[in-house]
Amino acid sequence: MSLISPLPNYLTKRYQNWKDNGFIKNKSRFEHLADHGQNPKAMVISCCDSRVHVTSIFGAETGEFFIHRNIANIVPPYSPNKDYHGSSAAIEYAVKNLKVSHIIILGHSNCGGVKLCHDICSNPGNENTHENEFVSQWIDILKPGYEKINKSKPINEQIRNLEKEGVLISLNNLIGFPFVKNAMDAGELAIHGLWNDIREGNVEFFDSQKNKFLPMSED
């Protein structure tokens, strides 16, 4: 364990500032959460991308969202075997233990994982796109989405469309979890697909009746 390093100084200073200010101002809330546990109403599955700041987008307070992040905000197919399933375990915990009322899949623009999937699918003979030990296999889940996008469009538009197809793939995979489907059928759970444009700050939602993504707006 001698190779483990202390935090860089700037993070230590930021922590101290939070402890002296943000924590103190909300101390009673933290005490309540510590004593009574969490009771989030929604789970958000978002990308690991540092530019996607879920709590800021929705103005959420500590304890409001159960957040799981992975490469390209993917929900894998239901597969209860002996492998490690971090994303599936998080979904199971949210539905069975926390009993969340909503699960949100949040995709985003300029997603590196989705771009890698596009690179691999559009250049299958390029070995440089297959250097990852884990990521390439993970984003294989998105390959069916590549078959649906219009290849005559500019590359950046193809990738953007694949980002949204990835959200739909994750929604379909989510419904494939029996405990998710049971909760939905019982009216205890609703699932949602969103896509965030990082540059513009816009969020679109998938309208299942119109079968397309539409801008979010107040009703």
C-alpha positions in Angstrom: 0.0 0.0 0.0 3.0 2.3 0.0 2.2 3.4 -3.6 -1.0 5.1 -2.5 -0.5 8.9 -2.6 -2.2 11.6 -0.5 -4.7 13.9 -2.2 -3.3 16.9 -4.1 -3.3 20.1 -2.1 -6.0 21.8 -4.2 -8.5 19.0 -3.3 -7.7 19.2 0.4 -8.3 23.0 0.3 -11.7 22.5 -1.6 -12.7 19.9 1.0 -11.9 22.3 3.9 -13.9 25.0 2.2 -16.9 22.7 1.8 -16.7 21.5 5.4 -16.5 25.1 6.7 -19.2 26.5 4.5 -21.5 24.1 2.5 -21.6 21.4 5.1 -22.2 23.7 8.1 -25.0 25.5 6.2 -26.7 22.1 5.6 -25.6 20.3 8.7 -29.2 19.4 9.8 -29.9 17.8 6.4 -26.7 15.7 6.6 -27.6 14.6 10.2 -31.1 13.6 9.0 -29.7 11.6 6.1 -27.1 9.9 8.4 -29.7 9.0 11.0 -32.6 8.0 8.8 -30.9 6.8 5.6 -31.5 7.8 2.0 -34.9 7.9 0.3 -34.3 9.1 -3.3 -37.3 9.2 -5.6 -35.2 8.8 -8.7 -32.2 6.8 -10.0 -30.1 8.5 -12.7 -27.9 6.4 -15.0 -25.5 8.8 -16.6 -22.1 8.8 -18.3 -18.8 9.0 -16.4 -18.0 12.1 -18.5 -16.9 14.9 -16.1 -18.9 17.4 -18.2 -22.2 15.8 -17.3 -23.3 17.2 -13.9 -26.6 15.6 -13.1 -27.3 17.4 -9.8 -26.6 20.8 -11.3 -28.9 20.1 -14.3 -31.9 19.3 -12.1 -30.9 21.5 -9.1 -30.9 18.4 -6.9 -30.0 18.5 -3.2 -27.9 15.8 -1.4 -30.0 12.7 -1.0 -32.4 13.4 -3.9 -30.9 11.2 -6.6 -29.4 7.7 -6.6 -26.8 8.1 -9.3 -24.9 5.5 -11.2 -22.3 6.4 -13.8 -20.6 4.3 -16.4 -19.1 4.6 -19.8 -21.7 5.9 -22.2 -24.6 5.7 -19.7 -25.3 2.1 -20.8 -27.7 -0.4 -19.2 -26.5 -3.9 -20.1 -28.8 -6.7 -21.0 -30.2 -8.7 -18.0 -27.7 -11.5 -17.4 -27.7 -13.0 -13.9 -24.5 -15.1 -14.1 -21.3 -15.2 -12.0 -19.6 -12.2 -13.7 -19.3 -8.8 -12.1 -22.3 -6.6 -12.9 -21.8 -3.2 -11.3 -24.5 -1.5 -13.3 -27.0 -4.3 -12.9 -26.4 -4.4 -9.2 -27.0 -0.7 -8.9 -30.3 -1.0 -10.8 -31.4 -3.9 -8.6 -30.6 -2.0 -5.4 -32.4 1.1 -6.6 -35.6 -0.9 -7.5 -35.7 -3.6 -4.8 -34.2 -1.8 -1.8 -34.7 1.9 -2.4 -37.9 1.5 -4.3 -37.3 4.5 -6.6 -40.3 5.8 -8.5 -38.3 6.8 -11.6 -35.2 5.7 -13.5 -33.7 8.2 -15.9 -31.2 7.3 -18.6 -29.2 10.5 -19.4 -27.2 10.5 -22.6 -25.1 13.5 -23.7 -23.4 15.1 -26.7 -19.7 14.6 -27.5 -19.7 11.2 -25.7 -16.3 9.5 -26.1 -17.7 6.0 -25.5 -20.3 6.4 -28.3 -17.7 7.9 -30.6 -15.5 4.8 -30.0 -18.4 2.6 -30.9 -18.9 4.6 -34.1 -15.2 4.4 -34.9 -15.1 0.6 -34.4 -18.3 0.0 -36.4 -17.3 2.3 -39.3 -13.7 1.1 -39.4 -13.8 -2.6 -38.3 -10.3 -3.3 -39.8 -8.6 -0.5 -37.8 -6.8 -2.1 -34.9 -6.1 1.2 -33.2 -9.8 1.3 -32.2 -9.5 -2.0 -30.3 -6.7 -1.2 -27.9 -8.9 -1.0 -24.8 -9.1 -4.0 -22.5 -12.6 -3.3 -21.1 -14.1 -0.3 -22.9 -14.4 -1.8 -26.4 -16.3 -4.9 -25.1 -18.6 -2.7 -23.0 -19.6 -0.4 -25.9 -20.4 -3.5 -28.0 -23.8 -3.1 -26.4 -24.4 0.0 -28.6 -23.6 -1.7 -31.9 -27.3 -2.4 -32.8 -27.8 1.3 -32.7 -25.1 1.9 -35.3 -27.1 -0.2 -37.7 -30.1 2.2 -37.4 -28.4 5.5 -38.0 -28.2 7.2 -41.4 -24.7 6.7 -42.7 -25.2 9.3 -45.4 -25.2 12.1 -42.7 -22.1 13.9 -41.6 -20.0 12.1 -39.0 -20.8 14.4 -36.1 -24.5 14.0 -36.9 -24.2 10.2 -37.1 -22.5 10.2 -33.6 -25.2 12.4 -32.2 -27.8 10.1 -33.5 -26.0 7.1 -32.1 -25.9 8.8 -28.7 -29.7 8.9 -28.7 -29.9 5.4 -30.1 -27.8 4.3 -27.1 -30.4 5.8 -24.7 -33.1 3.8 -26.5 -31.0 0.6 -26.3 -30.5 1.1 -22.5 -34.3 1.7 -22.0 -35.1 -1.5 -23.8 -32.5 -3.4 -21.8 -33.8 -1.9 -18.6 -37.3 -3.2 -19.3 -35.7 -6.7 -19.7 -34.9 -6.8 -16.0 -37.8 -8.7 -14.5 -38.0 -6.7 -11.3 -38.0 -3.5 -13.3 -40.8 -4.7 -15.6 -42.8 -5.9 -12.6 -42.5 -2.6 -10.9 -43.5 -0.8 -14.1 -46.6 -3.1 -14.5 -47.6 -2.4 -10.9 -47.5 1.4 -11.5 -44.7 1.8 -9.0 -41.9 2.7 -11.5 -41.6 4.9 -14.6 -38.5 5.0 -16.9 -37.3 8.0 -18.9 -34.8 8.6 -21.7 -33.0 12.0 -21.8 -30.2 13.5 -23.9 -28.1 16.5 -22.8 -26.5 19.0 -25.3 -23.4 20.1 -23.3 -22.6 23.1 -25.4 -26.1 24.6 -25.4 -27.3 23.3 -22.0 -30.4 21.8 -23.6 -32.1 18.6 -22.5 -34.3 16.5 -24.8 -36.6 13.7 -23.7 -37.8 10.6 -25.6 -41.5 10.8 -26.5 -42.5 7.2 -26.9 -45.8 8.2 -28.6 -44.1 10.3 -31.3 -41.0 8.0 -31.3 -38.5 10.8 -31.2 -36.5 13.1 -28.9 -38.2 16.4 -28.1 -37.0 19.5 -26.2 -37.9 19.5 -22.5 -40.2 22.3 -21.5 -42.5 23.2 -18.7 -46.1 22.0 -19.2 
